[in-house]
Amino acid sequence: MPARALSGDPLESMSPLTSPQSGSSVFPAAVVGGGVMGALSALTAAQLGMRALWFGPPESDRIDGAQARNYALSPSSVDLLKRLGVWPSLEALSCKVTRMEVFSGSTRVDLTASDSGSEFLASMVTHGHLISALEQAVQFCAPITRIEGRPSSLSFFADRVQLSFGESVFEARLVLGADGARSWVRNQAGLLWGQRDYEQSAIVATFRTEFPHGGVAAQWFDDGDILALLPLADPHRVSMVWSRSPMDSNALALAADGMAQQVTDRTSRRFGCLELEGTLTAAPLRMLLTDQLTAMRVALVGDAAHTVHPLAGYGLNLGIQDLLCLESIWKHHRADPGSRVALQAFGKQRAPQLKRIQWGLDLLQRSVVQTHPTWQRAREIGMRVVAHTGLLRQLLIKQALGPH
Ligand SMILES: Cc1cc2nc3c(=O)[nH]c(=O)nc-3n(C[C@H](O)[C@H](O)[C@H](O)COP(=O)(O)OP(=O)(O)OC[C@H]3O[C@@H](n4cnc5c(N)ncnc54)[C@H](O)[C@@H]3O)c2cc1C
């Protein structure tokens, strides 16, 4: 785990400071990170009556392929969006996943929402629709001060953090790092992190399908790859996430030509003939772990704190669970959500849950990418058992409904 040096000695800067902006102008929370988790964090704080600063460059400036992503939101993530008043503008643009089909070799297992009495397994939304609904909600949310840019420095004090932005200095009781896997906040706070490289890329693309998808998400585990086709709001459009051997941009450009045919064949025409829409993007797959979720007056959420393999669609849902945990703590610490007690409660509740989920998904990834015939056979036998055992299917559906 590489150590991240602090930009300044926090103990040195802990001497009492008289600042013209201290006192009532100190924001309870400053969120750093312009993505989905940043917006959700600011809205959650505001809903509890806390004033929040929200820093982040415009999402349209992003060049990391996030615009091509689609999220399978678990029912509890959708519940948060409902409570924040964001869901009404998103619902018509989303697609309910009501069945999941899993294939390995000649074996198939179906998991249906109705098996466990749920209405749906997940709701698919595009990154673009989600972020614009959140940004719109922020515009009408008076307690949030939006700053379109990155703070240039953080100075830590016992009772607050100073955030510099150009000529301005802001103060907050808590800085929430929601600035993604390469988190600047994490580094500034000196939090240790490490990662496991899956030596795979996720190729993301959108296809037009010959047959309507009918709200079915399908996944294939074969030859060490994991291929998923996920339904979108248009009944003839699916999002692909194909976790496979790494691809650089040249290989990706070459792959685009034959991709639709390759995926049509690979999926045995489950949705008929596929037609590529737009371009392919590729993202390296890594599990990022942090030693701690908090430091003095700092907490991390979302990809800044953890990343996972996308095979179960957990990534953003895990970040939302971080926020639900913080929300329950903030209810009792609205004036000072960065206090030691509040931060300790977050670390104590959330860190063990995260470790369990991250290593559980890692184990699942390791078992499904095994190509040795013995492993393949064991996998197929396991799937047949699941296909014929209602209780096991219910257990898997519980997992598919997202992290808790
Ligand atoms: C291929 C793929 C498919 C996925 N599919 C799913 C899925 O189906 N379901 C799911 O739940 N998850 C999925 N995920 C995971 C999901 O995309 C991430 O978990 C989620 O996007 C993380 O959101 P975030 O806001 O924490 O981080 P990010 O999306 O990385 O956002 C970070 C933001 O911070 C900003 N920023 C960076 N540095 C600074 C700074 N210094 N100051 C201010 N702002 C800064 C960036 O510009 C960006 O806007 C997938 C991931 C991949 C790679």
The ligand as a Tripos MOL2 file, in Angstrom:
@<TRIPOS>MOLECULE
LIG
   53    58     1     0     0
SMALL
NO_CHARGES

@<TRIPOS>ATOM
      1 C1        -17.2980   -0.2820  -16.9340 C.3       1 LIG1
      2 C2        -17.9520    0.0300  -15.6410 C.ar      1 LIG1
      3 C3        -19.2850   -0.3110  -15.4430 C.ar      1 LIG1
      4 C4        -19.9080   -0.0340  -14.2410 C.ar      1 LIG1
      5 N1        -21.2080   -0.4200  -14.0630 N.ar      1 LIG1
      6 C5        -21.8180   -0.1760  -12.8830 C.ar      1 LIG1
      7 C6        -23.1830   -0.5860  -12.6190 C.ar      1 LIG1
      8 O1        -23.8460   -1.2020  -13.4430 O.2       1 LIG1
      9 N2        -23.7240   -0.2960  -11.4180 N.ar      1 LIG1
     10 C7        -23.0280    0.3780  -10.4750 C.ar      1 LIG1
     11 O2        -23.5710    0.6130   -9.3730 O.2       1 LIG1
     12 N3        -21.7460    0.7830  -10.6700 N.ar      1 LIG1
     13 C8        -21.1260    0.5200  -11.8500 C.ar      1 LIG1
     14 N4        -19.8270    0.9060  -12.0440 N.ar      1 LIG1
     15 C9        -19.1200    1.6140  -10.9940 C.3       1 LIG1
     16 C10       -19.4870    3.0850  -11.0210 C.3       1 LIG1
     17 O3        -19.2510    3.6190  -12.2980 O.3       1 LIG1
     18 C11       -18.6760    3.8600   -9.9930 C.3       1 LIG1
     19 O4        -18.6910    3.1730   -8.7750 O.3       1 LIG1
     20 C12       -19.2840    5.2420   -9.7980 C.3       1 LIG1
     21 O5        -19.3530    5.9160  -11.0160 O.3       1 LIG1
     22 C13       -18.4340    6.0330   -8.8270 C.3       1 LIG1
     23 O6        -18.9100    7.3340   -8.7250 O.3       1 LIG1
     24 P1        -18.0440    8.4340   -7.9600 P.3       1 LIG1
     25 O7        -18.8660    9.6880   -8.0570 O.co2     1 LIG1
     26 O8        -17.6210    7.9230   -6.6360 O.co2     1 LIG1
     27 O9        -16.6870    8.5720   -8.7890 O.3       1 LIG1
     28 P2        -16.4550    9.1450  -10.2430 P.3       1 LIG1
     29 O10       -17.5670    8.7710  -11.1560 O.co2     1 LIG1
     30 O11       -15.0700    8.7530  -10.6370 O.co2     1 LIG1
     31 O12       -16.5250   10.7180  -10.0520 O.3       1 LIG1
     32 C14       -15.4920   11.4720   -9.4840 C.3       1 LIG1
     33 C15       -15.7530   12.9310   -9.8100 C.3       1 LIG1
     34 O13       -14.8290   13.7420   -9.0930 O.3       1 LIG1
     35 C16       -14.2830   14.7160   -9.9460 C.3       1 LIG1
     36 N5        -12.9660   15.0830   -9.4080 N.ar      1 LIG1
     37 C17       -11.7930   14.4180   -9.5160 C.ar      1 LIG1
     38 N6        -10.8250   15.0670   -8.8510 N.ar      1 LIG1
     39 C18       -11.4130   16.1620   -8.2890 C.ar      1 LIG1
     40 C19       -10.9330   17.2310   -7.4750 C.ar      1 LIG1
     41 N7         -9.6400   17.3210   -7.1040 N.pl3     1 LIG1
     42 N8        -11.7980   18.1960   -7.0970 N.ar      1 LIG1
     43 C20       -13.1080   18.1310   -7.4550 C.ar      1 LIG1
     44 N9        -13.6200   17.1440   -8.2390 N.ar      1 LIG1
     45 C21       -12.7760   16.1770   -8.6350 C.ar      1 LIG1
     46 C22       -14.2500   14.0620  -11.3180 C.3       1 LIG1
     47 O14       -14.2280   15.0270  -12.3440 O.3       1 LIG1
     48 C23       -15.5710   13.2910  -11.2860 C.3       1 LIG1
     49 O15       -16.6360   14.1110  -11.6750 O.3       1 LIG1
     50 C24       -19.1680    0.6150  -13.2260 C.ar      1 LIG1
     51 C25       -17.8360    0.9680  -13.4300 C.ar      1 LIG1
     52 C26       -17.2190    0.6600  -14.6100 C.ar      1 LIG1
     53 C27       -15.7660    1.0070  -14.8060 C.3       1 LIG1
@<TRIPOS>BOND
     1     1     2 1
     2     2     3 ar
     3     2    52 ar
     4     3     4 ar
     5     4     5 ar
     6     4    50 ar
     7     5     6 ar
     8     6     7 ar
     9     6    13 1
    10     7     8 2
    11     7     9 ar
    12     9    10 ar
    13    10    11 2
    14    10    12 ar
    15    12    13 ar
    16    13    14 ar
    17    14    15 1
    18    14    50 ar
    19    15    16 1
    20    16    17 1
    21    16    18 1
    22    18    19 1
    23    18    20 1
    24    20    21 1
    25    20    22 1
    26    22    23 1
    27    23    24 1
    28    24    25 2
    29    24    26 1
    30    24    27 1
    31    27    28 1
    32    28    29 2
    33    28    30 1
    34    28    31 1
    35    31    32 1
    36    32    33 1
    37    33    34 1
    38    33    48 1
    39    34    35 1
    40    35    36 1
    41    35    46 1
    42    36    37 ar
    43    36    45 ar
    44    37    38 ar
    45    38    39 ar
    46    39    40 ar
    47    39    45 ar
    48    40    41 1
    49    40    42 ar
    50    42    43 ar
    51    43    44 ar
    52    44    45 ar
    53    46    47 1
    54    46    48 1
    55    48    49 1
    56    50    51 ar
    57    51    52 ar
    58    52    53 1
@<TRIPOS>SUBSTRUCTURE
     1 LIG1         1 GROUP 0 **** ****
